Amino acid sequence: MSRYFEQMQLQRTRAEYPMGGAFLDGVARQSRDEVCALQNHRFLKLMVRAWQVPFYRRRWADAGIEPGDIRGLDDLEKIPAFSKADLMASVEANPPFGDYHGVGLSGGWRPDIVFQTTSGTTGAPQPLFFGAHDREVQNLLLARAYQFQGLGRRDVVHSVYGHGMVNGGHYVREAILHFTDALLLSAGTGLETRSRQQVDIMHRFGATAIVGFVNYIKYLAEVAREAGLEPGRDIPVRMISGHLGQEDRAALSAAWGGAEVFDWYGVGDTGIIAAEGPDHDGLYVWDDAHVVEILDPDTGAVLPPGQPGNICVTVLFKADVYPVVRFDTKDVSSFLTAPASTGLTLNRLAGFQGRSDNMVKLRGVNVYPTAIGAHLESHPATTGEYVCRVGRDGDRDRMTVVVELRGDADRGAAMQDDIATLLRQKLGVEVAVGLVGPGETASLTQIEARQKPIRLIDERFT
């Protein structure tokens, strides 16, 4: 038998990272001093392991840091943050896996190693390594979120996360199977299970929950209706848990017959970091498992609560194979400052607000292509699908938003002007608009093939 099951230490995992009432009545209501003490204890263990990893030793030595310089979380800001670009540089210098993990090949692979990759949304897929314990903690924390949002033993969960080498589908599958009593339909992307077949599966087996990236979930509602199936009636979905960004949750809920919509946030390197609860008032950070900072995208300085910037994460439970200390995700968010109505003392994030490395500056205005969908969904003639093309006019950037219209919508100049006016009002800057019919952006966004559809095509340097 694989030694994975010996190394996963299930009882320890459940004790250190509780779920359900044990979590909500425990660490989720502790004082900030108590939470900070727990974080500091776990952080010091993490740093012992991180100093053994070549990637960190090299970076920290270059910054003039020695082990004795970091005595606790109060010294966290002394440590230079890193990003995916640094990880990929590590892979290039130390192919094919990089040196940011503690695996090593001199004696062969560890028997409990799990190897996956990222989706490659912003570049080449990045290698991801997990040990059994940190993998199962990560799985548990996602199941904690689903449970917090109301998932129960009577639910049939339809997952549209991709499989293959990508981590997402495997991660979700393990979380639901290992730590919930729900039934899982692991359909995957539209390439793995055709969209028409997916809605048939949901209808046949009575899916009550859908998990995945919301662009594709909303697309499936359209496919269901085209197949003569009414979401909410023929497919009894009551709950959607995914990655909302700034999409209109009311439109997504309506598309699925009034299903309750929940957001959560995480990346491949960290697992789930924060999740929305039944109060729908921000995303609660799993403070017992992560230290989250918001950084100025330009200077890297830590910003005060309420100001938007890059989400930077230190993962407290990954003190084994791949330690994560101050990972700058480049995803933009901010901390909420008002107390939660639930009485929970956990930090809360406002949710995903865009990517600082995917931002386009148009005449001095910062535009996030991923945020445009929320504005388009307010227009009744659009399907909500779009793609942004950015090019150059002389010495300045220009953007054209290619917008899908519903089949019965007029595609004339008046409609084009109407949508252009809407976007100018919402974005604070003028963009060009191109109109196409239903499904005509799919080959550009790759919505059926990718975990996250492409929203920006940068033609400035081609």
C-alpha positions in Angstrom: 0.0 0.0 0.0 1.2 3.5 -0.8 2.8 5.3 2.2 0.6 8.3 1.3 -2.0 7.0 3.8 0.6 6.6 6.5 1.9 10.2 6.0 -1.4 12.0 5.7 -2.0 11.9 9.6 -5.7 12.3 9.3 -6.4 12.5 13.1 -3.8 15.2 13.4 -5.1 17.1 10.5 -8.7 17.1 11.8 -7.5 18.2 15.3 -5.3 21.1 14.1 -7.8 22.3 11.4 -11.3 21.7 12.6 -14.5 21.9 10.5 -18.1 22.7 11.1 -19.1 23.8 14.6 -15.7 23.0 16.1 -14.2 25.6 13.8 -17.0 28.2 13.9 -17.2 28.1 17.7 -13.4 27.9 18.1 -10.7 29.7 16.2 -13.2 31.6 14.1 -14.3 33.5 17.3 -11.0 33.8 19.1 -9.5 37.2 19.8 -7.0 38.6 17.4 -4.3 38.1 20.0 -5.1 34.4 20.3 -5.2 33.9 16.5 -1.9 35.8 16.1 -0.3 33.6 18.8 -1.4 30.5 16.9 -0.2 31.9 13.6 3.2 32.8 15.1 3.7 29.3 16.4 3.0 27.8 13.0 5.0 30.4 11.2 8.1 29.6 13.2 7.8 25.9 12.2 7.3 26.9 8.6 10.5 29.1 8.6 12.6 26.2 9.9 11.6 24.2 6.8 11.8 27.1 4.4 15.4 27.8 5.3 16.2 24.3 4.0 14.9 25.0 0.5 17.4 26.4 -2.0 14.9 28.8 -3.6 14.5 30.7 -0.3 18.1 30.4 0.9 19.2 32.1 -2.3 16.6 34.8 -2.3 16.9 35.6 1.4 20.7 35.7 1.3 20.5 38.1 -1.7 18.3 40.3 0.5 20.8 40.2 3.3 18.6 38.1 5.6 20.0 35.4 8.0 18.0 32.9 10.0 18.3 34.8 13.2 16.8 37.9 11.6 13.3 36.4 11.5 12.0 35.8 15.0 8.3 35.8 14.4 5.5 37.3 12.4 6.5 40.8 13.4 9.5 40.3 11.1 7.4 39.1 8.1 7.8 42.3 6.2 11.6 41.9 6.2 11.2 38.9 3.9 11.0 39.7 0.2 7.8 38.6 -1.5 7.9 36.3 -4.6 5.6 35.7 -7.5 5.0 33.2 -10.2 7.6 34.9 -12.3 10.2 33.9 -9.7 9.0 30.4 -9.6 9.1 30.0 -13.4 12.6 31.5 -13.3 13.5 28.8 -10.8 12.2 26.2 -13.2 14.1 27.6 -16.1 17.4 27.6 -14.1 16.7 24.2 -12.6 14.6 22.2 -15.1 12.2 20.6 -15.1 10.9 21.1 -11.6 12.7 24.2 -10.2 14.2 24.4 -6.7 11.4 25.9 -4.7 10.4 22.6 -3.1 12.2 20.3 -0.8 11.8 17.1 -2.8 15.3 16.2 -4.2 16.0 13.3 -6.5 19.2 11.8 -5.0 17.4 9.0 -3.2 14.3 8.9 -5.5 10.9 10.4 -5.0 9.3 10.5 -1.6 6.5 7.9 -1.4 3.8 10.4 -0.5 4.5 13.0 -3.2 1.6 14.4 -5.2 2.6 16.2 -8.4 0.2 18.5 -10.4 0.6 21.7 -12.3 -1.2 25.0 -12.6 -3.6 25.7 -15.4 -1.1 28.0 -17.2 -3.7 30.8 -17.5 -1.0 33.5 -17.4 1.8 31.5 -19.0 3.4 28.0 -19.0 2.0 25.5 -16.5 3.9 25.7 -13.2 5.0 22.5 -11.3 3.2 22.0 -8.0 4.3 19.5 -5.3 2.4 18.3 -2.3 3.2 16.0 0.6 0.4 13.9 2.0 -0.2 16.0 5.1 -0.2 19.4 3.5 -2.3 18.0 0.6 -5.0 16.7 3.0 -5.0 20.0 5.1 -5.6 21.8 1.8 -8.4 19.4 1.0 -10.0 19.8 4.4 -9.9 23.6 4.2 -11.9 23.5 0.9 -14.4 21.1 2.4 -14.6 23.4 5.4 -15.7 26.2 3.0 -18.3 24.0 1.2 -19.7 22.9 4.6 -19.7 26.6 5.8 -21.8 27.5 2.7 -24.3 24.7 3.4 -23.2 21.7 1.5 -24.6 18.5 3.2 -24.9 14.8 2.9 -28.1 15.0 0.7 -26.3 17.1 -2.0 -25.2 15.9 -5.4 -22.3 18.1 -6.5 -21.5 18.7 -10.2 -17.9 19.8 -10.6 -16.7 21.5 -13.8 -13.1 21.9 -12.7 -10.5 20.4 -15.2 -8.5 17.3 -14.6 -5.4 16.1 -16.5 -2.2 17.6 -15.0 -4.1 20.6 -13.7 -4.6 20.6 -10.0 -8.1 22.0 -9.8 -10.3 19.0 -10.6 -8.3 16.6 -8.5 -8.2 19.0 -5.5 -12.0 19.5 -5.5 -12.6 15.7 -6.0 -10.4 14.9 -3.0 -11.9 17.6 -0.8 -15.5 16.4 -1.4 -14.7 12.7 -1.2 -12.4 12.8 1.8 -14.1 15.4 3.9 -17.8 15.6 3.0 -20.7 13.1 2.6 -22.0 14.6 -0.6 -22.1 12.7 -3.9 -19.7 14.0 -6.6 -20.3 14.2 -10.3 -16.7 15.0 -11.6 -17.7 16.1 -15.1 -14.7 18.4 -15.7 -14.5 21.0 -18.5 -16.4 21.0 -21.7 -13.5 19.2 -23.4 -13.6 16.4 -20.9 -17.4 16.1 -20.9 -19.3 17.9 -23.7 -21.5 20.7 -22.4 -24.7 19.2 -23.8 -23.8 15.9 -22.0 -23.1 17.8 -18.8 -26.6 19.2 -18.5 -28.0 15.7 -19.3 -25.9 14.3 -16.4 -27.1 17.0 -14.0 -30.7 16.3 -15.0 -30.4 12.6 -14.8 -28.7 12.4 -11.4 -30.4 15.4 -9.8 -27.5 17.8 -9.2 -28.2 20.2 -6.3 -24.9 22.0 -6.3 -22.4 23.2 -8.9 -18.8 24.0 -8.2 -16.3 25.6 -10.6 -15.5 28.8 -12.5 -18.6 30.8 -12.9 -18.2 31.8 -16.5 -18.7 28.2 -17.6 -21.4 27.5 -15.0 -23.4 30.4 -16.4 -22.7 29.1 -19.9 -24.1 25.7 -18.9 -27.4 27.3 -17.9 -27.8 28.6 -21.5 -26.9 25.1 -22.8 -29.6 23.6 -20.5 -32.3 25.9 -21.8 -31.3 25.2 -25.4 -31.8 21.5 -24.6 -35.2 22.1 -23.2 -34.2 21.8 -19.5 -35.1 24.6 -17.1 -32.5 25.2 -14.5 -34.0 25.1 -11.0 -36.9 23.0 -12.1 -35.5 20.2 -14.3 -32.1 20.5 -12.7 -32.6 21.2 -9.0 -29.5 23.2 -8.3 -29.8 25.1 -5.1 -26.2 26.2 -4.5 -23.3 27.4 -6.6 -19.8 27.7 -5.2 -17.1 29.1 -7.4 -14.8 32.0 -8.2 -16.9 35.1 -8.8 -14.5 37.9 -9.5 -16.7 40.8 -10.2 -19.4 39.0 -12.1 -23.0 39.8 -11.3 -24.1 37.1 -8.8 -27.8 38.1 -9.3 -27.5 37.2 -13.0 -25.8 33.9 -12.2 -28.4 33.0 -9.6 -31.2 33.9 -12.0 -29.7 31.8 -14.7 -29.9 28.8 -12.4 -33.4 29.3 -11.1 -32.6 31.3 -8.0 -29.7 29.1 -6.7 -27.7 30.7 -3.8 -24.3 31.8 -5.0 -21.1 31.6 -2.9 -17.6 32.9 -3.7 -14.2 31.5 -2.6 -10.6 32.4 -3.3 -7.4 30.5 -3.6 -4.6 29.6 -6.1 -2.8 26.4 -6.9 0.2 27.2 -4.7 -1.8 27.9 -1.6 -5.1 26.1 -1.8 -8.2 27.9 -0.6 -7.5 31.0 1.3 -10.9 32.6 2.0 -14.5 31.7 1.5 -17.9 33.5 1.6 -20.3 32.5 4.3 -24.1 32.5 4.6 -24.0 36.2 5.4 -22.6 37.0 1.9 -20.5 39.8 3.4 -17.0 39.3 2.2 -14.7 36.2 2.1 -13.6 34.9 5.5 -9.9 34.2 5.6 -8.9 30.9 7.1 -6.6 32.7 9.6 -5.5 29.5 11.3 -4.0 28.4 8.0 -2.8 31.6 6.3 -1.3 35.0 6.9 -2.7 37.3 4.3 -1.3 40.8 3.5 -2.3 43.3 0.9 0.7 44.8 -1.0 1.1 47.9 -3.0 1.5 46.6 -6.6 4.2 49.1 -7.4 6.3 49.3 -4.2 5.5 46.0 -2.5 4.7 47.8 0.8 2.0 46.4 3.0 -1.2 48.5 2.7 -3.6 49.3 5.6 -7.0 47.6 5.8 -9.5 48.9 3.2 -7.0 49.8 0.5 -6.9 47.6 -2.6 -3.6 45.9 -3.6 -2.0 42.5 -4.3 -3.0 39.5 -2.2 0.2 38.2 -0.6 -0.1 34.8 1.2 2.0 32.9 3.7 0.7 29.3 4.1 1.1 28.1 7.7 0.5 24.4 7.1 2.9 23.9 4.2 6.0 23.2 6.3 6.9 20.1 4.4 7.5 19.8 0.6 6.8 23.3 -0.8 6.8 26.0 1.8 5.0 29.2 0.7 6.3 32.3 2.4 5.0 35.7 1.1 3.6 34.6 -2.2 2.4 37.7 -4.2 -0.5 36.3 -6.2 -0.9 39.5 -8.3 -4.6 39.2 -7.6 -6.1 42.4 -6.4 -8.4 42.7 -3.4 -8.8 44.5 -0.1 -9.6 43.8 3.5 -13.1 44.7 4.8 -12.9 46.8 7.9 -16.4 46.6 9.4 -17.1 43.9 11.9 -18.9 40.8 10.6 -22.6 40.4 11.5 -21.9 36.7 12.2 -19.7 37.6 15.2 -16.8 35.7 13.6 -13.4 37.4 14.2 -11.7 36.2 11.0 -10.3 38.7 8.6 -12.4 39.2 5.5 -11.4 40.0 1.9 -13.6 41.9 -0.5 -13.1 39.2 -3.1 -11.2 39.1 -6.4 -11.1 42.5 -8.1 -8.7 41.9 -11.0 -5.0 41.1 -11.7 -2.4 43.8 -11.3 -0.3 42.1 -14.0 -3.3 42.0 -16.4 -4.2 45.6 -16.0 -4.3 48.0 -19.0 -3.7 51.7 -18.5 -5.8 53.7 -20.9 -5.2 57.5 -20.8 -4.2 57.3 -17.1 -7.1 55.0 -16.1 -6.5 51.5 -14.8 -8.8 49.0 -16.5 -9.0 45.3 -15.4 -10.4 43.2 -18.3 -11.7 40.6 -15.9 -14.0 43.2 -14.3 -15.7 44.2 -17.5 -18.1 41.2 -17.4 -20.0 42.6 -14.4 -20.7 45.8 -16.4 -21.9 43.9 -19.5 -24.2 41.6 -17.6 -26.3 44.7 -16.6 -27.1 45.2 -20.3 -30.1 43.0 -21.3 -28.9 42.5 -24.9 -25.6 40.9 -24.0 -24.9 37.2 -23.1 -22.2 38.4 -20.7 -19.4 36.8 -22.8 -16.7 39.1 -24.2 -13.0 39.4 -24.9 -10.7 42.5 -24.8 -8.2 43.2 -27.6 -5.5 45.7 -26.7 -3.2 47.3 -29.3 -1.4 50.5 -30.0 -2.4 53.8 -31.7 0.9 55.6 -32.1 2.3 56.1 -28.6 -0.8 55.1 -26.6 -2.8 52.0 -25.9 -6.3 51.3 -27.2 -8.8 48.6 -26.3 -11.6 47.0 -28.2 -14.2 45.0 -26.2 -15.7 42.3 -28.4 -19.2 41.7 -26.9 -21.6 38.8 -27.6 -25.2 39.8 -28.1 -28.2 37.5 -27.7 -29.6 36.0 -30.9 -32.5 38.4 -31.2 -30.5 41.5 -30.4 -29.9 44.2 -33.0 -26.2 44.6 -33.9 -26.5 48.0 -35.4 -24.6 51.2 -34.7 -27.2 52.3 -32.1 -26.5 49.2 -30.0 -22.8 49.6 -30.4 -23.0 53.2 -29.2 -25.2 52.2 -26.3 -22.8 49.6 -25.0 -19.8 51.9 -25.6 -21.5 54.5 -23.5 -22.2 52.0 -20.7 -18.6 51.0 -20.6 -17.3 54.5 -20.7 -19.5 55.4 -17.7 -18.5 52.3 -15.7 -14.8 52.3 -16.6 -14.2 56.1 -16.6 -12.5 55.9 -20.0 -13.6 55.3 -23.6 -13.1 51.9 -25.3 -14.1 50.7 -28.7 -16.8 48.0 -29.0 -17.3 45.2 -31.5 -20.5 43.2 -31.6 -20.8 39.5 -32.4 -23.4 36.8 -32.1 -23.9 34.1 -29.4 -20.9 31.8 -29.1 -18.7 33.8 -31.4 -16.1 34.7 -28.7 -15.7 31.1 -27.6 -12.7 30.3 -29.9 -10.9 33.3 -28.4 -11.9 32.9 -24.7 -11.7 29.1 -24.9 -14.4 29.0 -22.4 -15.1 25.3 -22.8 -11.5 24.3 -22.6 -9.9 26.4 -19.9 -10.4 26.7 -16.1 -10.5 30.4 -16.6 -11.6 31.9 -19.9 -9.2 34.3 -21.7 -10.4 37.9 -21.3 -7.4 39.8 -22.7 -5.6 39.4 -26.0 -2.6 41.7 -26.0 -1.6 42.6 -29.5 0.7 45.5 -28.6 3.9 43.5 -29.0 3.0 41.2 -31.8 
